[in-house]
Amino acid sequence: MVNEYLLGIDIGTSGCKVAAFTKEGRVVFQRTEHYETLYPALDYVEQNPESWWKAVCRATRQMFVETNIRPDEIKGIGVDGQSGAAIPVDRNGNVLRNAIIWLDRRSAKQCDELNRTIGEDRIFSVSGNPLAPTYTTGKILWIKEYEPDLYKETYKFLQCNSFIVYKLTGKFTHDFSQGNSIHAFDIERRKWDDHLCEEIGIDPRLLPDLYECSEVVGVVTSRASEESGLAKGIPVVAGGLDAACGTLGAGAIHQGQTQEQGGQAGGMSIVLDQAVKNEKLILSCHVVKGKWILQGGTVGGGSLNWFKREFADKYGNIKDQDFFRTMNEEAERIPAGSEGLIFLPYMAGERSPIWDVYAKGVFLGLSFEKTRAHMVRAIMEGCAYALHHNLQTAEMKGVTVRELHSMGGAANSLVWTQIKADVTGKVIKIPSSDTATTLGAAILAGVGIGMYRDFEEAVNQTLHIQRVHEPNRTLYEEYQRNYEIYLETYRRLKDIFPKLGYKERNA
């Protein structure tokens, strides 16, 4: 019997996931390898790209140890990655510095200058996205200004997934779904705008060629085979943005279908048939050819991980799984609304829809009778308010959202998912939440090599809904009152946040 598998690789913020799937979407292997995130200065957030590759190799080699999968049974590889990174490499693919990742805020000055000189309208008209430090554009300009010798040595700037694609194939690529990371990408015509690129101040030659996400761009090289254990010659597709691959893996491929994700980079992705620009949201190409996704991206998803990191010793240093089980049990005992405790999840500034690099996390309503369980539930509710804020922003521009397909680690929490349903008033469906992103990457490979006729067939064969959460209409009304307080809290604190110890990095 000949077995055929697809491999999905996810380069996330906290770690790398590698998963192998059958054609029917059954997981036959899944492993997460963590790597270090560096914080060298205020608002500086970096990772070593070589640590991503080493994590991939550890996981793939372990796959062959733990399973009966043979290297020649892997028929295609898809890679997805976090957005907005800047990875300068020389013409031999050597990494010239640590990757500046999406959480980094150092390029605020460069972004402000571009908005003044070129104009926000000019940039937005082409890219469909506001200029902010979370994107790659400002990071490249920061390198150009503060590391000019390194900038001159750079041959290409890569994204997270395209770096791994390079390590696998030796090909420099940039897929359409990651195009919006650089504001010289014409979001409607799906091509680099060389004129805007020069106006921004980026040499167009530093940008790799663009590819469809499901296009086979190369095969596993001899060197990659030796390091990873993968068979030489396996086709590798361009891959895509993690949120877009997660949207595909969650089964959202048609107009109005929406993916909701809970992780370090939380948010939502609404599938569109055309590029609908909204200055408060994030617009990118979908990994599905001819589609776009309108995204709301928040940083609040990592708030519970922060809580664990700082206060886990209060729980006896228990394992992650037990810790989050305890958190869910305690949060479930607290009434909706956390008895007046509200949390603003702006732990690293905030992306859409407020785009405030100075925003900070806030607990409003702390008192002596509040417990750690209140704080945990308030964190969950604060993240749900952030999601609701993004959905409302899209709907105010005429985009219809009827139901959500949830993915990511937070989707494993029944109480957190129900809170999101109650806050947003939307039905939430849960597919295989832990594997949606890697499944999306694997589906790209399956479509690319012809294992699936098209994306419709791929989703029909692989999507399996595990459970459904219906919103409680009474709690929805109650949550709307707290949501208004959530919004008002930010409005009142907006002018205070910049005064809270913020220092100009680029002075």
Sequence and secondary structure as in RCSB ss.txt:
>XXXX:A:sequence
MVNEYLLGIDIGTSGCKVAAFTKEGRVVFQRTEHYETLYPALDYVEQNPESWWKAVCRATRQMFVETNIRPDEIK
GIGVDGQSGAAIPVDRNGNVLRNAIIWLDRRSAKQCDELNRTIGEDRIFSVSGNPLAPTYTTGKILWIKEYEPDL
YKETYKFLQCNSFIVYKLTGKFTHDFSQGNSIHAFDIERRKWDDHLCEEIGIDPRLLPDLYECSEVVGVVTSRAS
EESGLAKGIPVVAGGLDAACGTLGAGAIHQGQTQEQGGQAGGMSIVLDQAVKNEKLILSCHVVKGKWILQGGTVG
GGSLNWFKREFADKYGNIKDQDFFRTMNEEAERIPAGSEGLIFLPYMAGERSPIWDVYAKGVFLGLSFEKTRAHM
VRAIMEGCAYALHHNLQTAEMKGVTVRELHSMGGAANSLVWTQIKADVTGKVIKIPSSDTATTLGAAILAGVGIG
MYRDFEEAVNQTLHIQRVHEPNRTLYEEYQRNYEIYLETYRRLKDIFPKLGYKERNA
>XXXX:A:secstr
    EEEEEEE SSEEEEEEE TT  EEEEEEEE   B  STT  EE HHHHHHHHHHHHHHHHHHS   GGGEE
EEEEEE SS BEEE TT  B S EE TT  TTHHHHHHHIIIIIHHHHHHHHSS   TTSHHHHHHHHHHH HHH
HHH SEEE HHHHHHHHHHS   EEGGGGGGSTTEETTTTEE HHHHHHHT  GGGS  EE TTSEEEE  HHHH
HHH   TT EEE  EEHHHHHHHHTT  STT EEEE SSSEEEEEEESS    TTSEEEE SSTT EEEEEEESG
GGHHHHHHHHHGGGGTS  HHHHHHHHHHHHHTS TTGGG EEE  TT B TTT BTT   EEES  TT  HHHH
HHHHHHHHHHHHHHHHHHHHTTT    EEEEESGGGG HHHHHHHHHHH  EEEE SGGGHHHHHHHHHHHHHHT
SSSSHHHHHHHH    EEE   HHHHHHHHHHHHHHHHHHHHHTTTGGGSS   TT 
